[in-house]
Amino acid sequence: MSKAKRGATDLSGIIAVDKPRNMTSHDVVDEIRRITGEGRVGHTGTLDPMATGLMLVCIGPAARLSDLITSHDKTYQARIVFGSATNTDDAEGTIIATAPLPDNLSDTNFTLQVLEAFTGSLEQVPPQFAAIKKGGDAAYKSARKGITIELKPRTVTIHSIDLREAAQDHWDIEVSVSKGTYIRSLARDIGEKVGCKAHLAALRRIRCGLVTIGQAHTLDELRHDGCDIRSLFLDMRKDLGIPEELILKKGFDNVYR
């Protein structure tokens, strides 16, 4: 793909990107702009820098479809580490509390009982380091200044939690959730439930709506000179599940690509 000056191109579509660790979602958007030369690029769901995995990136006029995708359910693979809590609720933060590990953390039956208590509809308090606006500013900006603010619980749905491994100091899980669910908060709350502190140590998004990580492309693939971005666009109806009438309402006459 030629590296044209950023602006308006004839590209219009949505691609699945496998975000690498230590890049922000905005970094990924900027890289797609650089690769394609298209200035109109956006994404449909933020991943923290520590997280990896599936991002749906809208290019050109297809960015008008982003609001039809952001509400999709998502699936993650996560590692919860016990014994310490951090100010960000993940491994990127500073440890603010520690607690001894219970003897039964590696007991599968115990683990499944705990995870069962977190399935269904529940009230979840977002992390202090979140992009949620409070008094006009994002919560994380106050948190960086050492200011603790009260964030109201929000109703989220955890559709399922599958146990992948129960070890004495960590659990590996696969969790499917509704829009707005913080896996960092889930890790924190599970730590409280079992009687010790916990935080999120690793996170990978593997599904967004109907799209899976197997359909995603790495940035290295997209940077390759022989890469045809158009051939990688997802089918708006089949892959993304957007009804044809909504696609047409947004001004697209091609419901496939």
N, C-alpha and C positions, 0 to 999 in steps of 0.2 A: 504494500500500500504506500503510495507516495506521501511524503510528509509536507503537505501544502500549508500555506499560511492559514491560521485559524479564521473562520468566517462562516459563510453559508455554502454548503455543498449540495449535491443532489442526493446525499445519503439520507435515508429515513428508515429506521428499524430499531429493533431491540435485540441486544446480544447478552448472553450469559457469560460472566467473567468469574474466574476463580481468583479471588483476592488473596495476595500473599500476606504473610505476617509483617507487621511493622510499617504498613502503609495505611493512611486514613482512607475513608471512602472518597473524600474530596481529591486525594492524591490519584486515585484510580480514575476518577472523572477527568482530571487534568491530563493524565496520560492518554486516555482515549481521545481527547481533543487534539493532543499533539500527533497521535498516530493517524487520525483521520483528516485533520485539518478543519473539522467541523466544530464551530463554537457552541452550538446548541446541544449540549450533552448533560444528562442528569441521571440519577439513580433512584431506585424505588425502595430503599431500605438500608440504613446506615449499619455498618459493621465497625466495631471498635478496632483500633490499630492492632491490638493483640490477636484479634480473631482472623480467621481465614475462611475461604469458601465462597459460596454463591452470591454474586451480586448481579442484578438485572440492570443493565445500563441502556438508557434510551438515547438515541442519536438522531439529530435533526428534528423535523416536525413530529416524529414519533414520541417526542418528549411530552406531547399533549395527552398521551395515554397513560402517563405515570400514575395518575390518581385512580385508575382502574385496576392497578396492580398492587399498590402499597398495602391494601387491606388483606391480602392473601395470607393464609396460615403459613408457618415456616417450621422447618425441622432442623435441629442442631445436634451435633455430637459434642459433649462437654465433659470436662474433668473437674470434679469438685475435690478440693484438698482440705482436709480437716486439721484443726489445731491452732489456726490463726485467722483473724479477721483483718481486713485492710480498709483504708479510707475510701477506696474505689470499689470495693467488693470483688476485685480481681487481682491477679498477680502483678499488675502494673503499679499498684498502689503501695503505700507505706503501712506496715503492720501496726495496728492500733490496739490489738488485744490478742492474748493467747489463752489456751485452755488445754488441760490434759485430754488425751484421746480415750474414749470409752473402749472397753474390751471387746465389744460386739460389733464393731464397724465392719468386719469382714464376714459377718454372719449374713448369708443371703436372705434368710427368712426375715431377719430384722430389717435389712435394707429395703426389701420389697414392701414391708408394712409402712415404713417411713415414706417411701415414694408414693404409695397409694394415697396417703393423706394429702398429697400435693396435686392430685389429678382432679380435673373438673374446674368449675368456676370458683375463683378465690379473689380476695382483696390483696393486692401487692403494692408495697411502698417502693417507689423507684430509688435507685442509688443516689447518693448526694452528688456524685459526679455524673450528671445526666444533662442532656440538652433541653430538658423541660424548662419552659419559661416560668419564672416566678418574679413578680414585680417588674416585668419588662426585660429581665436579664436571664440568661441561661443559668440553671442551677450550678453547673460545673464552674462557672466563673466565680461565684461566691465561695464554692468549696475550695478553690485554689487559693483564696485569700484567708482560708481558715474559718470561714463563717458557715455555721450549720444552719440550714433553713428547714422549715417544716414542709415536707412534700406530702400531699394527700394521697392516700391509697387509691389505686385504680382497679377496676374489675377486669381481670384477664381470665383466659381459659387455657388450661393445660390439658390438651386432648389425650396425651399418653406420655408415659415415661417408661422406657425400656432399659433395664439394667444390662450393661455390657461387662462390667467388672466391679466387684466389691473387694477392696483391699483394706488393710488395717489403717491406712492413712489417706486413702482417696477412693472415690467412686467414679466410674466412667458410665455415663448415661447417654441415651438418645431420646430427645424430647421434642414433641410436636406441640406448637403453641399458637395462640391467636396473636394478631397484631398488638403491639404495645407491651408484650411480655419481656421483662428483663431477666435473662438467664443469670446475670450477676446477682440479682435480688433473690432468685430461686436458690442459688448456692448459699447465700448468706442465711436465708430462712431455714434451709435444711440443716445447716450447722446449729442453729438455735434449737431446732426440733430434737436433734439427737443429744443435746446437752453440751455441745462444745462449739467453738468458733469454726468458720469455714469460709472459703473464698473460691472464686472461679479461677482455675489454673490454665485452662485451654478451652477454645471454642471454635467449632467449624460448622458453618451453615451448609446443609446438604440438600435442602429443598425449599423452594418458594412457590406456593401454589402447585401447579402441575410440572414445573421445571425442576430438574434434579441436577446435582453436581456433575453427573456424567455428561451433561450437555454444555458444560462450561469450558471456556478457553482461557489459557494462561496469557498474561501480558506478553510473554516472550513469543507465543504463537502469533499474537496480533501484531507484534512489531516486525515480524518477518516480512521481507520485501515481497514475497510471493503471496502474501495473505490477501484474499478477496473478502473484505468485510461483509459485502452484500450476501455472500453465500452462507454466512454464519448467522444471519438474522433469524430470529425465532418466528414461527408462524403465529400470528397474533391470535387466531382463533383456536387452532389445534394445540399449540404449545402453551399458550398463555391463558386459554379459556375465556377470552373476551368475546362476549356475544357480538354477532355481526352487526346488529342494529346500533350498538354503542360505538363500534369502530366507525361506522358510516356517520354517526352523529358527530364524531370528532373530526370529520372531514377527510376520512380515508376511503377511497373507492376500491382499494385492493386489500381484502381481508386476510390474505396469506402473507405477503411480504411487502 
